[in-house]
Amino acid sequence: MKKKLLALWAMSLAATAQAGALIDLSADSSRPAANDMVRASVFSEASGSNPAELARRVNGDIAEALKVIRERKGVNVKSGSQSTYPVYTQSRKIDGWRMRSELLIESKDFAAVSDLLGRLQQMRLAVGDISQMPSPETRHQAEDEAMREAIRAFQNRAALIADTLGKSWKIKQMNINQGGGMPPTPVFRGKAVMMAAEAAPAPLEAGESLVTTHVSGQIELAD
């Protein structure tokens, strides 16, 4: 039994020697992606003692807003959060109700969204969040470019190490992690309740987000 274990140990050492040295490597690459898409939320909110009356007012505002938004080509809209909750006095008695309903807007047409937000505010709707980000196709293109650059950087580092040691090399393992980057760029957050006379197109200007690819792996050196 002892001889058999020694033989297995010797075979393991021989296999390790044949495999050569293993070296862990990593490389990163980042590419800018144009913020060519804008997302915005608008909402109607009302308070009062009669929940049915509040629903009529808020739902009416949302229905009118939907008509206006759907007239704009290239602008997508969908329902957002909706809530109705009681308003309490200091003695924890119900003093009234508050209702809020939200619409979410998305488009690549910044000018259309800017003008649309100004018009919706004139209709008594408030603007919630406005964010800019790369569209899916723009992000995918930047991710592909970053991945190619990160893989080339990984290969260059592997070749540098192998050349310095006078060895040949091959990839044993590679992991590619895409993502990270910057979250959507907020243009505005909060309640932008404005009087109709003060409402104006919202200033929007596209920027860039950073898309990052991380490559890690292991190479094997050989004579």
C-alpha positions in Angstrom: 0.0 0.0 0.0 2.8 2.4 0.9 4.6 1.7 -2.4 1.4 2.4 -4.3 1.0 5.8 -2.5 4.6 6.7 -3.3 4.1 5.8 -6.9 0.9 7.9 -7.1 2.8 10.8 -5.5 5.7 10.5 -8.0 3.2 10.5 -10.9 1.6 13.6 -9.5 4.9 15.4 -9.3 5.7 14.4 -12.9 2.4 15.7 -14.1 3.0 19.0 -12.3 6.4 19.4 -13.9 5.0 18.7 -17.3 2.2 21.2 -16.8 4.7 24.0 -16.2 4.3 27.1 -14.1 0.9 28.7 -13.7 0.6 32.5 -13.5 -2.5 34.5 -12.6 -3.1 37.6 -14.7 -5.8 40.3 -15.1 -6.4 43.3 -17.3 -9.0 46.0 -17.7 -10.3 48.3 -20.4 -12.8 51.1 -20.4 -14.6 52.7 -23.3 -16.9 55.8 -23.3 -20.5 55.2 -24.4 -22.6 58.2 -25.5 -25.6 59.0 -23.4 -28.0 58.9 -26.4 -31.1 58.0 -24.4 -33.1 60.0 -21.9 -35.6 58.7 -19.3 -37.9 60.9 -17.3 -40.8 60.5 -14.9 -43.8 62.8 -14.6 -46.5 62.5 -12.0 -49.9 63.9 -10.9 -50.5 64.3 -7.2 -53.4 65.5 -5.2 -54.7 65.7 -1.6 -58.2 65.9 -0.2 -60.8 64.3 2.0 -62.5 62.2 -0.7 -60.5 59.4 -2.3 -62.9 59.0 -5.2 -62.5 62.7 -6.1 -58.8 62.4 -5.9 -58.8 59.4 -8.2 -60.9 61.3 -10.7 -58.6 64.3 -10.7 -55.3 62.3 -10.8 -56.5 59.8 -13.4 -57.9 62.6 -15.5 -54.5 64.3 -15.5 -52.7 61.1 -16.4 -55.1 60.3 -19.2 -54.6 63.8 -20.8 -50.8 63.4 -20.4 -50.9 60.1 -22.2 -52.7 61.6 -25.1 -50.0 64.3 -25.5 -47.1 61.9 -25.1 -48.5 59.4 -27.6 -48.6 62.1 -30.2 -44.8 62.3 -30.2 -43.1 59.9 -32.5 -40.1 58.1 -31.1 -41.2 58.6 -27.5 -42.1 55.6 -25.4 -44.3 55.8 -22.3 -45.5 53.4 -19.7 -47.2 53.6 -16.3 -45.1 53.9 -13.3 -45.9 53.7 -9.6 -49.3 54.5 -8.2 -50.2 55.1 -4.6 -53.0 56.3 -2.4 -52.4 56.7 1.3 -53.9 58.4 4.3 -52.7 61.7 5.8 -52.7 61.6 9.7 -53.1 64.3 12.3 -50.7 64.5 15.3 -53.2 62.3 17.2 -52.9 59.6 14.5 -56.4 60.2 13.1 -57.0 60.2 9.4 -57.2 63.8 8.3 -57.3 63.2 4.5 -55.9 61.3 1.6 -53.0 61.7 -0.9 -52.9 60.1 -4.3 -50.0 60.0 -6.8 -49.8 58.4 -10.2 -46.6 58.3 -12.4 -45.7 58.0 -16.1 -42.3 56.9 -17.3 -41.0 58.4 -20.6 -38.0 57.1 -22.7 -36.6 58.4 -26.0 -33.5 59.1 -28.0 -35.0 62.4 -29.1 -33.7 64.8 -26.4 -35.4 67.8 -28.0 -38.8 66.1 -28.1 -38.5 65.0 -24.4 -37.4 68.5 -23.4 -40.3 70.2 -25.1 -42.7 67.5 -23.9 -41.7 68.0 -20.3 -42.3 71.7 -20.5 -45.8 71.1 -22.0 -46.7 68.5 -19.4 -45.8 70.9 -16.6 -48.2 73.3 -18.1 -50.8 70.6 -17.7 -50.2 70.6 -13.9 -48.0 67.5 -14.0 -44.7 67.6 -12.1 -41.3 66.2 -13.2 -39.7 63.6 -11.1 -36.4 62.1 -12.1 -34.6 62.8 -15.4 -31.6 60.6 -16.3 -29.4 60.1 -19.3 -27.7 56.8 -20.3 -26.5 54.9 -23.3 -29.1 53.0 -25.4 -28.7 49.2 -25.3 -27.2 49.1 -28.8 -24.7 51.9 -27.9 -23.7 50.2 -24.6 -23.2 46.8 -26.4 -20.9 48.4 -29.0 -18.8 50.0 -26.2 -18.8 46.7 -24.3 -17.5 44.8 -27.4 -14.7 47.4 -27.9 -13.7 47.3 -24.3 -13.7 43.5 -24.3 -11.4 43.3 -27.3 -9.0 45.8 -25.8 -9.0 44.0 -22.4 -8.3 40.6 -24.1 -5.4 42.2 -26.1 -4.0 43.7 -22.9 -4.2 40.3 -21.2 -2.4 38.6 -24.1 0.3 41.4 -24.1 0.9 40.9 -20.4 1.1 37.1 -20.8 3.6 37.5 -23.7 5.7 40.0 -21.7 6.0 37.6 -18.8 6.8 34.6 -21.0 9.4 36.5 -23.1 11.1 37.8 -20.0 11.4 34.2 -18.7 12.3 32.7 -22.1 9.2 30.5 -22.1 6.3 29.8 -24.4 2.8 30.2 -23.0 -0.8 29.3 -23.4 -4.1 30.3 -21.8 -5.3 27.9 -19.2 -8.3 29.8 -18.0 -10.0 33.2 -18.8 -12.9 35.0 -17.1 -14.6 38.1 -18.7 -16.7 40.4 -16.5 -18.5 43.3 -18.2 -20.5 45.9 -16.5 -19.5 48.3 -13.8 -19.2 51.7 -15.5 -21.3 54.7 -14.4 -24.9 54.6 -13.5 -27.4 56.7 -15.5 -26.5 60.3 -15.2 -29.1 62.2 -13.2 -30.1 65.5 -14.7 -32.7 66.3 -12.0 -34.1 64.5 -9.0 -37.0 65.6 -6.9 -40.3 67.4 -7.3 -40.3 70.1 -10.0 -43.7 71.5 -9.3 -44.0 74.7 -11.5 -46.8 77.1 -12.3 -48.0 76.9 -15.9 -46.6 80.4 -16.6 -43.2 79.4 -15.4 -43.0 76.0 -17.2 -40.4 75.8 -20.0 -38.6 73.1 -22.0 -36.2 71.3 -19.7 -32.5 71.8 -20.8 -31.0 68.4 -21.7 -27.5 67.8 -23.0 -26.1 64.3 -23.6 -22.8 63.3 -22.1 -20.9 60.0 -21.8 -20.9 57.0 -19.5 -17.9 54.7 -19.0 -18.2 51.0 -19.8 -15.6 48.7 -18.3 -14.5 45.1 -19.0 -12.3 43.1 -16.6 -10.4 40.1 -17.8 -8.8 37.7 -15.4 -7.3 34.3 -16.0 -4.4 31.9 -15.8 -1.6 31.1 -18.2 0.7 28.2 -18.3 4.4 28.6 -19.1 6.4 25.9 -20.9 9.9 25.4 -22.3 
